[in-house]
C-alpha cells in the first residue's frame, strides 16, 4: 500500500470519527427503559404529544414560560418523582409518575426543577435533565435530584430535556442537536446552591412585599431584593417566614407605618406587617430571631429608603430605615448569617450608598431593641436605645380655638393657637354621638397640600395655627378635652409628614368649645329627606342631591416629572364589563401632595364612593333594610318590605388628571377676600375643582386626539388589533380589537363579546386566549375587510359585524348592511344571503381557530411608546 493510500485511509478514519464525535445524538436511553414527559406552555397550554428520551419539551425562541410538567418512566420496575420551583410559591411538594407539578391557569412560571428515580431498581440508573432558562439558554445537565434552573432571578424555564441512562453512563453535551451554552446546571443570584431556595439542608429566609400600584409581589429568598428600584413606589406591607427550618424559634418583625408609627404588636412567621389598601408607606423595620434559631443565626437586613438609596446592613432587632423624614421604604434585602459570622457586604450586586442602617433626626430617638444583648449591626447602629423619656412640653400654657373649616362637616378644623409645636397636642370629643365605642379625636394633619400657604411647611403651621383632622369615629362638636402626649405625635416634614412612635395621651383640665358639626350621612339626611315620606322617596331625593353635589376625585400629576414607565397617553381595558376602553393621560408621575380643596370637600366621590354613601344613608334611615351590590359596580341595591331599588352613580366631572402647574395657593388663613380657608362653601370648592379640571382637560385635548379623535381613527383605519394596558394593580398588557363600521355612524367601535380573526374578545374588551367556541356559541362575529353591496346599492369593503339574534337562531349583519337607519320591521327579512350566518355556517367557519395565539401585528396604545406604534408578535 503506497503512502498516498495510507494517508487517505487515515484521513477518512479521522473524518468518520470526527463526524461521530459531533453528530447529534438522537436517542439517549437505557435498554428497555424510557422516560416520557410533556409541558404546559404559556399561551399554548399542554403539549399535544408526549416527548421522550431527550426530545425537547417546551419552546425555544418564543419567550414562553413553562407552567407545569408531567413525567413518567417505563421499564425495569422504575418510577419517578419530581418537584418544581414555581413563581410565588417556591418549591412545590414532590409528585410522582405523571402527576402535574406546577400550575395551570395561574400564569406562573417554573424557575427550576429536581427529578429523582424511584422503584426497586432505581440504583441501577441515572436520570439526567437540563433546562432552557430565560436569558441563559440551555444550562448544563443535572442529575438525580440536583436542581436545574435558576434561583432569585425571576427567570422562566422555557424548555427541558430528560434522559435515563445506566448508572455511571456519561451523557454527551450534544443531544438531539441541542448543546448547553452555560457551564452550570443551576444559577443563583447569590451564587448559592439550590438549597438556598427551599433547600434541603439550610434554613432559608423568605419574604415578600406589598408595593404601591403593584400589590403583593412574589416571594423572594436569602438576600434577593423585594420591592422596586428607580420607580418611586412605596412598600406598604411585608411578610417574612422561614423554610426548611432546622432549629426551633421564630422570625419576629414589626414596621413603622405612615400615620400609625411603630406597630404595637410584633408579627411573626409569615404574618403581614404594615397595611394593604390604605396607601400608607413603610418607613422603617425591625427583625429578630428567637429560640434556638437565635443561637445559630444572625438575621441581617437593609433597606432602600427614599432620597437616600440603599442604607447599610443592620441586624438582630435594630431599626432599619428612617425616622423624622417621612421617607418611604422602596425595597429590602434579608439574609441569615451563621452566628457571629461576617456581615453580608455586597449581595445581589447591590452596594449600600449610606453607611448607617437607620437615619433619624436628633430629636427622634431610636426604637427599643427587643434583643436583650443589644447586638450591634455591621453599620455600628446600636440595637437597644431605650425609650424617649418623659415629655416636658406643657401644652396647657397656650391658648386654643377650634373652628370647623367647612361648616357643618366634621372632617377638617382650623386650630388657632400660639403653641409653636402641636406635635404633643390632641383634642378628644368625649361625648360625641358618633363614638360607638371608639375615640373621637382631633389630631394635627400629617398631610401637606399644594394649595395651602404655610408659614412653616416643616411643622405644618399656617397663619395663626394649624390644620387638624378628625380621627376614628367622628365628632359632633361641642366641648373638647385638651390632651397632652408623652412624646411627639408628629415628626417634622420633608415631602410628606408621618407619625413617630404613637404616644400615650393624658387629659388636661383645659376644655375648648366648638360649633356643632355632623357627618356627611347626617348632613344628607337633615337636608334632603322628609320624615313624612317613605324610605325609597327619601333615598331618591338624597341620590339626586349627590348627583348635583358630588365631585369626581382627581389624580394630581406633577408636570415636572414625566412617568419613566408610561410617558405617553394610553388606552386601558376596564375591570368593569359595563365600561369600554378607558383613556388615560397620566404621562407624569403622581404628585406627592394633594389639593386641600379636594380633602375639604366632603363629597369627592367616585363610582364606588357614591353607592357607598347611599348604603350608609339607607341603613341610617332604616336599619332593618338590606343593602347589597347592584347590577353594576356604581350601583347599590336597597331592599325593604319586599321591594328592591337601585341607587348610585359617580361624582360629576371627568377622570382626567389635574396638572400641578394650575393649582393656586387658595388657603391663606389670613381672612382676606380670596382666602378659601374661612369663606368656603360646597359650590365654591366645586367651581374651583372644575376650573382646574377644565384647564387640564383643554391642554390634554392634543393627547386625546391620539386616543379617540381623527388622528386615532386614521391610524386604525377600518379596524386593527391594539396592544393596550390593563387596569388593576399597576398596568398589565391586554390585546383588543377596534373597528370603524363605515356607514354605521361616526367614531370607532371597541369589540365586546365578539369573535374576531379566530379569537374571542370578551366583555372587558380583552382577548381571552383560552376561550373556545363551545364556551361562547352565541357571541357576535366580526368578519374583517368583507366586500359586499349594501342597502344603498354601494359596493364597499369594510368590517362586517354579524350579531346573534336568539329569536331567529342565527347571526345577522343588519347594521353593517343598512347603515345607521336599519330599524324597521322587515330589516332581517330583506337581508341578502351573505349578510346572514346560520349555526352550520358558523360551525364550519372555525371562529376559534386562532385561540391561544396573539395577533401577529397591530398598533400599540399601552403608554410605553408613542400611540400607534406598530407591534409584531
N, C-alpha and C positions, 0 to 999 in steps of 0.2 A: 504494500500500500504506500503510495507516494506521500510526501509531506503535505501537498496541497489537499489530498483527500482526507488525510488525518486531521488537518486544521479545520476543514469543512465539517467533518463529523463532530469534532469538539465544539465548534461554534453552534451547530444545530442542537447539540445536547444542552449547551448553556441557554440557548434561546427557549427551548422547551421547558427547562427548569425555571427560567425567569417568568415565562407565562404562567406556569403552575403556581409559582410563589405569589403572584399578584392577581391572579384571576379571582373574580368574586366567588365566594363560597355560597352556593345556592341553598344547601340544606345542611344544617348542623344539628345532629341529634344522636342520641344513644340508640343502639339497636333495640328495636321493639318498644321504645319509649318516645312519646310525643307530647309536646306542650301546645295547647291552643289558647287563644286569648282574643278579646275584642274590646274596643274602647268606645266610650260615649264622648263624642267630639262636639265642641261648641258649634252651634248653627245646624250641624248635620245630624246630631243625635247618635244612636247606636249604629255602629258599622253593620252593614247587611250580612257580611260573611266573617266567620272566624279566621284569624290569622294563625299560622303555626310555624314552629321551629325556625325562628329567626326572621320571619317576614315582619315588615314594619307595620305596626298598627298605629293609626292616627294620621296626621298630615305633616307635610313639610313645605315651608314657604308660604303658608296661608295664614299664619298668625292665629291659629285656632287652638284653644286650650283643650287639653284632656280634662274631662269632668268625672269620669268613672271608668272602671275596668273590671272585667271578669276573666278569670284564669282557671284552666283545668289541665290536669296531666293524666295521660293514659299509659298503661303498661306497667308490668312488674310490681304490682301492688303499691303504686306510688300515689300520693296525694299532694296537695299544695295549699299553703296558706300565705296570706299577704295583707299588708296594710299600706295605706296611702296617707301622705301628709296633705291635708286639704285646706285651702284658703279659709280663714276664720276659725276653723275647728281644730287645726293641728293634726297630730297623728290620730287616725280613727282606730276603732277596735279591729283586731285581726279577724279576717273572714277566710273562708276556705272553699275550694272545689266548685268554682263557678258562681259563687255569691258575688254581689256587687260591692266594690269598695269605692267610695267617693260619693258623689251626689248626682241627682238628676232633677232638672228644672229649677235649680237654685243659682245657676251661673257662677259656680265656684270652681276655681282652677285647682288641679292637682299640682303639687310642687315637688313631691318626692315619693318614692315607693321602696318597700322592702318585700322580698319574696323568699320563702323557705320551702323546701320539700318536706313532706311528711309521709308516713306509711312505713311498712315493715322493712323495706329495702332502701330507705332514703339515704343511708350511709354509703351506698354504692354509687351515688350520683351527685353531681353539682348542678345547680341551676344558675345560669348566667343571665344577666339582663342589663340593658343600657337604655338611656332615655335621651330624647332631643329636648333640650331646655331652652326656653326663650333667651335670646342674646348670646348663648354659649354654643348652640348647635349640639351635635352628638357628643355626649360625655363618654368617658371610658366605661368598660364593663365593670359591673358589681356582681357579687355572687353570694348565695347562701345567707340572706338576711341583712347584708350590708345595705346602707341607704344609697339610692341613686336619685339624683336631682339636686335641688338647692334648698338652702335654709336662710330665712331672714332677708331674702332679696325680692320677694313678691314676683317671682318668675314662674310662668306657667310651663308645665310639661306639654309637649306638642306631639310626641310620638314615642313608641317603645318597641324594642326587640327583646325576645326571650328565647333561650335555648336550654335544653337539658342534655348534659354530656356525662359520660362515665367519669367517676371520681378521678381527679388528677389530670383530666384532659384539658389542654390549653385551647381556648377559643381565640381564633385569629381576630385581628382588628377589622379586616375586610370581610363582612358577612352580607351577602345579597347586595353587593355594590355599595354598601354604606361603610364609611370609615370615620372613626372618632377623631374629632379635631381638638379635643380637650383632654388633657392627660389625667384628669381625676374623675372619679365617678360621682363625687359629691362636692358641692361648692357651698361654703357658708360665708356669710358676710364677715364673720369674725375669724374665719379660718379654722373653725372648730369642727369637731366630728359630729356625726349625725345625732349623737346623744344630746346635743345642745338644743334640739327641738323635740321635746317629748322623749328624751333619750332613755336608755335603759339603766345607766349606772351613775347618773349625776342628777342632783336636784336642779330643776330648771325654774327660772322665774319668768312668768308670762303675764302680759299686761295689754290693755287696750284703752283707747281714749275716745271720748265723745268730743267731736270737733265742730266748731261753728260752721254752719252751712252743710257739712257732710254727714253729721251724725256719728254713730259708732263706727270706728274703723275695725279692721281685722286684728286678731291677737298678734302681738309681737313678742319676741323671746330674747332673753340674755343679751341685752345691750343694743338690740335693733331699735332705731328711732320710732317712737309712736307720736303721732301728731303731724304737723306740716312745717315746712321751712320756706320762707320767702313769700307766703301767701297772706300774712297778717290775719290769720284765723286763730281765735282763742280756743284753748282747751276749756271744756265745760264740765267734764266728768272723767273719772278714771276707775278702772277695776284692775286689781293685781291679785295673782294667785301663784301657787307653786305646783309643778307637776313632777311626777316621779319622786316624791318627797322621801328622802332617806332617813330623816330624823323627825321626832315629834316636835310640835311647836306651830306657831302661826306667823304669817306675814301680816303686819298691822300698819295702818296708814290713816292719815287724815289730810284734808286740804283746806286752804284758806280761800274762801269763796267771796266774790264781789257781793256786797250788801250784807252778807251774813258773818263774815270773819272766819276765824278758825272754827271748824265743826266741833260741837261739844262732845259728840260720840265718835270714837275711833272705829274705823271699819277694818274688816279682816277677810282674808281668804276668798277674794272674788266679789265681795260686796261693792256696790257703787259708792264712791265718794265724790261729792260735788253735786251738780244738778243736771237735769235733762229737760229741754224745752223751756227754760227760763231765761236764756240768753245771758247767763252770768259767767264771767270769766273766772278761771282758777288763777291765783296769784302766787301761791306757794304750796309746798307739800312736805310732809314728814313721813318717813317709812322706817320700820324697825322689825326685827325678828324676836321671837320669844322661844322659850323651852330649849330643847337640845339643839335646835337649828341655830340659835344664837351662840352656842358653844363651838360650832363648826364653821359658821359663815359670818362674814360682814356683808351687809347689803349697801351697795353704793348706788347713788343716783345723781343725775344732773339734769338741768332744765334749760330750755331755750326761752328767755324772757324778752318781751317786747322792748325794743330800743337797746338792749344790752347784748343780745345774741346768746351763745352758749356760756353759761356760768360754769364754775369749777365743780369738780366732784365733791359731794359730801356723803355722809354715811350714818347709819345706825341712829335714826331718830332726829338728827339735826335738820333744821329747816333748809329747804332749797327753794329759791325764788326771790321775791322782793317784798318789801313792806314799806308803805308810806308813799309809793309812787304810782299806784293804780295801773300797774303794768300786767298785761295778760301773759300767762304761760302759753307757749305755742307748740312745744314738743318736749319729750322726756326720754331719757335712757335709764335703764335699771339693770344692774348686774349683781350676781353673787360672787364673792371672792372668798377663798379659804381664809379662815380666821387669822387675822393679823398679817395677811398677805399684802402685797404691794397694791397701791391704788391702780385703777384700770388704765389711766392715761388716755391715749388716742384710741377710741373704739369706733369702728364702722367709718373710719376716715374723718371723724368729726374732731375738731380741735376747739377747746374752750378759749373764748376770747376775753373772759374775765376770770381773774384768779380765784375769787371767792365764790362760794356756792350760794350765798344769801346776801342780798344788798338791801339795807334798811336805812331809813332816816334816823339820825341820832336819837330823836325823841321817841322812836318806836322800838321797844325792846324786843329781843328775840323771844319766841315762844319757849315754854319749858320743854326740855327734852325728857321723855319718859324713861330713857335708858339710864339706869342707875349709875353706871360707871362714868357717865358724862363723856363718852368717847368723842374724839375729835376727828372730823373728816380730814381728808387729804389736803383740803384747802386751808386748814387751820381754823375752821369755824367751830366754835365751842358747841358741844352737844347739849349743854344744860346752862340756862341763863337765869332761871328763876322767874319770879313774877315781876310785874311792872311797879309794884308798890302802890301805896295809897295816893289818891288824887288830892292835891292841896287847893285846887281851884274852887272857890266858894261862889257858886252860881247865884246865890241869893243877894249878892252885893249889887246886882244890876237890875235895871227896870225892863219890863217886857209888856208888849202889846200885841195881841193876836188878831189879825184881820183876814177874813176869807178873801181870796184873790178873785173869785168868781162866785158871787152870791147867787143862789143859796147852796151851791155844791160844796161837798165836804172833802175835796181831794188835795187842794193846794192852798197854802196860807202864807201871808207875809208876817213875820215876827219882827216887829220894830224893837230894837234893843241896843243898849250901849255896851253890851258884852262883846269883847273883841274875839272871843273863842267859844262858839256854841257846840264844840265837839263833846262837851260834858253835859249838855242840856237835853232833856226830853220833857214833853208835856203829856199827861195822861188824863183822858176824859173817863173818870171812874164810873159815871152814871149813864153812859151812852146806851140808848135803846138798841144799838146795833152790836153790842159787845158779844152776846151769845156765848159767854164763857171764855172769850178771848180778850186781849187787850185792845184799847183804842188809844193810839199814841200819835202825837205829832213829833216828827223827827226831822232834823236838817237834811234836805235832799242831797244825795251824793252825785246827782247828775249836774252837768254843765251844758248850757244851751247857746246856740248860735245867736239868738235874738234877745239875750239878756245883757244889759250893760252892767258890768261888775266893777266895784271899787277894788276888789281883790279876788281874782279868779281862783287863786290857790285856796283860800279859805271859803270861797263862795259868798263873800259879803257883797251885798248890793247897797245902794244908798240908804243908810239908816238901819239896815238889818239884814235878814236872811230869808231865803225861801225854805219853808217847811212843807212836808208832805204827810198825808195820813198813812199810817201803817196798820196792818192787820184788819180788825173788824170794822172800823169806821166810827166817826164821831157824829153827834147831833148838836154840837156846840154847847154853850153854857160855861160852866166852871171847869178849868183845867188845873191840875196839880203840877207845879214845877218839880221836876225830879233831877237829882244830882248823880252823875256817873262816877264810878271809882277809877275810871281810866278814860282815855279819849275814845269817843264813839266814832269819830270820822278822822281819817288821815288827810293830809294835805293833797292838793290836786296837781295832777300832771297828765293831761289828756283826758282822763276820766277819774272820778273820785271813787274810792272804795272804802269799806269799813276796815277798821283794825279789829283786834280781838274784841268780841262782844263784852261790854262792861256790865257791871251789876249796878242797878239803879236803886236809890232810896228816895223816899218822899221828903220834900222840904215843906215848911209851913206856908209857902207862898202859893196863893191862888190867883189865876189870871182868867178873866172872863172873855167871852167871845160871843158873837151873834149866833143865833140858831142856824144850823146847816143841816143838810139832808143828803141822802144817797140819790143816785140817778133814778133808781126804781121808784122811790117815793116821790121824786120830782115829777116824773111822768104820770104817776097815779094822781097826784094832787092837782095837776094842771090839765090833764087830758082825759079824765074819766068822770063819770056821773053816777053817783050811788044809786040813782033811780033806774039805771039801765042794767041790762044783763052782762054776763061775762064777755060774750063774743062781740057785742056792740062796743064795749069799752076797749077790748083788745084791738078792734079795728081802728078806733079813734087814736090809740097810742101808736099803732103801726103807721098810720098816716102822718102823725107828728114826727115820728122817727124819720120817715121819708123826706120830710122837709128840713129837719134839724141836723141830722147826722151828716158827717163828712167822711169821705173815704180816706183811709190813712195814707200818708205819703212816705215814700222812701227818700231820704235825703242823700244825695250823691255829692261827693267832693270833686268839683270840676277841675281841681288842680292835680288830681291823682287818677290817671287812666287805669282801668282794670287790666292787669297784665294777662289775665287768663281769657277774658272775652271782651276785647276792646271795640267790638262792633255791635250794632243793633242785631237782635236775633228774634227768631220765631221759636216758640216753645209749645210743646203739647201740654195740655192741662190734665191734672189728676181727676178733674171732674168731667164725666162724659157729656154733660149738657153744654159744656163750653167748647169752642173751637180753638184753633191755634191762637196763642197769645203773643202779642208784640211786646218786646222788652227793649228798653232803651237805657239800661244801666251800664253804659260803657265806661263808667267811672266807679271807683271804689266807694262803698258806703261810707258816709261821713261818721266820724267818731262821736259827734254831737248831734242832737236833735233840736227841733224847734219847741220852745216853751209854748208857743202858740198852739201846737197840737196837744201837748201834755195838759194844758189848762182846759182845753175844750173837752167836756166830758163825753161827747158823742162822736168821737173819731172811731168809726165802726166799719169793719169790713163785712163781707157777705157771711162771715162766721159770727161776727160780733152782734149784728142786728138780731138774728134769731136767738142768740144767747140772751140779749136784753129782753126780748119778748117772752122768753121762757121764764125769766125772773119775775116779770110783771104778772104773768099768768098765775104763777104759784103764790105771789103776794096777794092777788085779788081773790083767788080761790085755791086754797091749799090742797083741796081734795081733787083738783083736776089732774089729768095725766098729760105729761109733756114727753114727746118723743121726736126723733129725727123725721124730717119731712121727706117728700119725694125728691128733693134736690138739696144740695148742701147749704143753700142760702135760706131754707125754709125750716120751720119747726111746726109740728102738729100738736094742737091742744085739743084734748078730748074731755068733754064734760056732759054728763047726763045722756050719754049715748051718741052725742054729736061730736064730730071731729072737723076742725077747720085749720087751715094753714096760714102762718104769718112769717114775715121775714123780709129779706131784701138786702141792700147794701148801702153804705154811705154814698151820698151824691158827690159827683166828681169822677175823674178818670184815674187810671192806675199809673199814669206817667210819674216819674220821679220829679222831685223838686231840686233844682240846682242850687248849690250853696251860694253861688255868686249873687243870687237875687234876694237872699234873706237879709232883712234890716234889723237893727237894734231897736226893737219896739218897746221892750220892758226896761224903762229907765229908772223907775221908782222915785221920780222927782215930782210927781203930781202935776206935771205940765200937760198942756193940751194934747200933745202927741204921745203921752205915756199910756201904754196899754195896761200897765200894772193895776191902776186904780180906776180905769174907765172902760173895762172890758164888758162885752156882752156877747151872747152866742152869735148874734148877727155880725157883730164887728169881727170876731175871730174868724167866722166862716168866710166873710168877704175877703179878708187878708189871705187866708189859705188858698182860696180860689184865684186870687190875684197872682200868687206865686205859681200856682198850677198853670195858669194861662201863659205867663211869661216863659215858663219852661217848655210847655207844650208847643208854643209858637216856634221856639228855637228847634224843637225836635221834629218839626214838620219835614225838614230836609231828610232826616233819617227815616221818618215814617214812609216817605215815598219809596224807599228801598224795600219796604216790607209789605206794603199794601197799595201803593199808588201806581202811576203809569210806568215808572221805571221797573217796578216789580213785575207787573203784568207783561211788559215787553220781554223781560228775561225768561219768564217761564213759558212764554209762547202759548200754544194750545193746551199744554199740560206738561208737567215734569215731576220727576221724583225729587224730593227735597230731603236733605240731611239737616235736622233741626235739633234743638235742645229739648230735654225732657224735664219738666218741673219736678221738684222734690227736694231732698237734701242735696244742695248744690245743684248742678245740672248734669244729667247724663246725656246720652245721644239717642235719638229716635229717627226713624225714617217715615215719611208720609208722602202722599201724592196730592198735588194741587192742580186743578184743571180750570180752563176757561171754556164754558159752553157757548160757543159762538151762536148768536141768535137767541139765546135764552134770556139774557139780561146783562147788565154791566157787572164788572167785578169778577172775582175768581171764586172757585168752589173747593173747599177743603173736604177731602174724601172722609166718609164716616160710614162704617159698616158696609163696605164695598169691596168686591174683588177687582183687582187691577193687575194686569200682567201676570196672572197666576199667583198673586199674593193677596193676603187679606189685610185690609186697613180697618182697624177696629173702631169702636165708638169713641175712643180717645184720640183718633187721628193717627194712630201708630200702626206700623206694620207688626202683625203678630206672626212671627216666622213659624210658629208651631201649629197654626190654625190649619184645619182641613175642611174640605167642602162638606163632609159629613157633619161637622160641628156647626156650620153656618150655611145650611142649604137654601135659605130664603133671603140671603143678603143681596143687595143690588150688585150689578155687574157693569163695569166700565170697559168699553171697547175703544181702544186708542186709535186715533187717526183713521176713522172709517169714512169712506167716500160714499155719499148717498144723495138722493134728491129729496129735499124737504117739502113741507106742505105748500110753500110758496113757489115751488117749481124750480128752485135754485139748487144746483149741484154744489155740494160743499164737502170739505174734508175736515173733520173735527172729532173730538172725543164724543162718544155717544154713551149716555147713561141709561141702562135698562133697569127700571125699578120694578121690584117684585110686587105683584098685586095678589093678595091672598084670596080674594073673591074669585078671580079668574084662574088662579093657579099657574101663573106664568110671569114673564118679565116683559115690560113694555117701555119703549123709548119715546113716551109721549112728549116730554119736554124738549128733547133734542129734535124731534120731528116737527112739532108745531111752533116751537119758539115760545115766547112769553105768554101768548094767549091761547093756551090749549084747553082751557077749562070749559068744555061743552059736552053735552050728554053722549054724543056718539064718537068722542075722540078715540076711544080704544077700537071701536068697530072699523074705523076708516084707516087705521094704521096699515101700511104695506107690510108684506111678509118679513122683509129684512129689518123691520122695526119691532119685531116680536121674537121672543125666545121661549120655547117650551122646555119642560123639565128634561125631556130626552135630549134636546139640543144642548142644554147646559151641561148635562152629564158627559156628553161627548166633547165638550169644549175643554175639559180638564182645567177648571178655573183655579185649582190649587197646584198647578204643575210646577210652580217655582217656590212652593213652600220650603222654608229653610234657607233660601238664597236671598242675599241682599241685592238691591238694584245694582246693576252694573255701572250706570252713570247717572248723573243728576247734578243738582246745584246745592251748595252749602249755605245754610242760613242759621248756623248754631252759634254765631258770635265770635268764633275763633279766627275767622278770616273775613275778608270783605264780602258782603252779601252777594250771592250769585256766583261765587267761585265754583268751578266745576269739581266734582269728585269722581273718582274711578275706583271701583271695588274689584 
